[in-house]
Amino acid sequence: ASDFRTAWTFWTDTVGAEGLSSWGEPKYAGSVKLGGGSVTVAAGEEGPYEELGYDVRHGRPQIFLKTPDLRALHRRMVRKGAKVLAGPLTTHWGAKCFSAEGPDGLVVVFVEGK
């Protein structure tokens, strides 16, 4: 979103998702728990997020979903022809994950975990 506070209010107040963390000074990004995964809410500069291989665009959330067997899911998605953007890799914050693009352009980051 172009305005972090508006996006954060939508996900935490309107949707009712639990705010997990926010970062930046002033606050420009955060993560909310949604079911077994999370949504990253960000504002500020648009552009490439090289580590996970996608572009940050206003109004387009990145969905983070947990999977117990990251490598097996990655192999399956590659075999089925999915557009994998990056990974599997260990991110700068220590998560093992890979990113993929859905048919509608939505970025999904699969994170190893229970």
C-alpha positions as CSV (number, residue, x, y, z in Angstrom):
1,A,0.0,0.0,0.0
2,S,1.2,3.5,-0.5
3,D,0.1,4.4,3.1
4,F,1.3,1.8,5.7
5,R,-1.1,2.9,8.4
6,T,-4.1,2.5,6.1
7,A,-3.0,-1.0,5.0
8,W,-2.1,-2.0,8.6
9,T,-5.5,-0.9,9.8
10,F,-7.3,-2.8,7.1
11,W,-5.5,-6.1,7.9
12,T,-5.6,-5.7,11.7
13,D,-8.8,-3.9,12.3
14,T,-11.1,-4.6,9.3
15,V,-9.9,-8.2,8.7
16,G,-9.1,-8.9,12.3
17,A,-5.6,-10.5,11.7
18,E,-3.2,-10.5,14.5
19,G,-0.3,-8.0,14.1
20,L,2.9,-10.0,14.5
21,S,5.6,-7.4,13.9
22,S,6.4,-4.1,12.2
23,W,9.6,-2.5,11.3
24,G,11.3,0.5,9.7
25,E,11.5,4.1,11.0
26,P,9.0,5.4,10.7
27,K,7.0,2.2,10.5
28,Y,6.7,1.2,6.9
29,A,6.2,-2.6,6.9
30,G,4.8,-5.3,9.1
31,S,3.5,-8.9,9.2
32,V,0.1,-10.1,10.3
33,K,-1.0,-13.6,11.1
34,L,-3.7,-14.9,8.9
35,G,-4.7,-18.6,9.4
36,G,-1.6,-20.7,9.3
37,G,0.4,-18.1,7.5
38,S,0.9,-14.4,7.3
39,V,0.6,-11.4,5.1
40,T,3.4,-8.8,4.8
41,V,2.1,-5.3,4.6
42,A,4.6,-2.7,3.2
43,A,4.7,0.9,2.0
44,G,7.4,3.1,0.8
45,E,9.6,2.5,-2.2
46,E,8.4,0.1,-4.9
47,G,11.0,-2.0,-6.6
48,P,12.9,-5.2,-6.6
49,Y,13.3,-7.4,-3.5
50,E,16.3,-9.3,-4.8
51,E,16.6,-11.8,-2.0
52,L,13.2,-13.4,-2.7
53,G,13.0,-12.5,-6.4
54,Y,9.9,-10.3,-6.7
55,D,9.0,-6.7,-7.1
56,V,7.3,-4.8,-4.2
57,R,4.3,-3.0,-5.6
58,H,1.8,-0.8,-3.8
59,G,-1.5,-2.6,-3.1
60,R,-0.1,-6.1,-3.8
61,P,0.5,-8.1,-0.6
62,Q,2.9,-10.9,-0.3
63,I,1.4,-14.0,1.3
64,F,3.6,-16.1,3.5
65,L,2.5,-19.7,4.1
66,K,4.1,-22.3,6.3
67,T,4.9,-25.8,4.9
68,P,6.4,-28.7,6.8
69,D,8.5,-30.0,3.9
70,L,9.8,-27.0,2.0
71,R,12.0,-29.0,-0.4
72,A,9.3,-31.5,-1.3
73,L,6.9,-28.7,-2.1
74,H,9.5,-26.9,-4.1
75,R,10.2,-30.0,-6.2
76,R,6.5,-30.6,-6.8
77,M,5.9,-27.0,-7.9
78,V,8.9,-27.1,-10.3
79,R,7.8,-30.4,-11.7
80,K,4.3,-29.0,-12.2
81,G,5.7,-25.9,-14.0
82,A,5.0,-23.3,-11.4
83,K,6.9,-20.0,-11.7
84,V,9.3,-20.2,-8.9
85,L,11.0,-16.8,-8.3
86,A,13.7,-17.6,-5.8
87,G,15.0,-20.4,-3.5
88,P,14.8,-22.5,-1.6
89,L,17.2,-20.4,0.4
90,T,17.8,-19.2,4.0
91,T,16.9,-15.5,4.2
92,H,18.7,-12.8,6.0
93,W,16.3,-13.2,8.9
94,G,16.9,-17.0,9.1
95,A,13.8,-18.4,7.5
96,K,14.1,-21.3,5.0
97,C,11.8,-20.4,2.1
98,F,11.1,-20.0,-1.6
99,S,8.9,-17.7,-3.5
100,A,6.5,-18.3,-6.4
101,E,4.1,-16.4,-8.5
102,G,0.5,-17.5,-8.7
103,P,-1.4,-17.3,-12.0
104,D,-2.8,-13.9,-11.1
105,G,0.7,-12.4,-10.2
106,L,0.2,-12.7,-6.5
107,V,3.5,-13.5,-4.7
108,V,3.4,-16.4,-2.3
109,V,6.4,-17.1,-0.1
110,F,6.5,-20.7,1.3
111,V,8.3,-20.9,4.6
112,E,9.4,-24.1,6.3
113,G,7.6,-24.6,9.6
114,K,4.8,-26.4,11.3
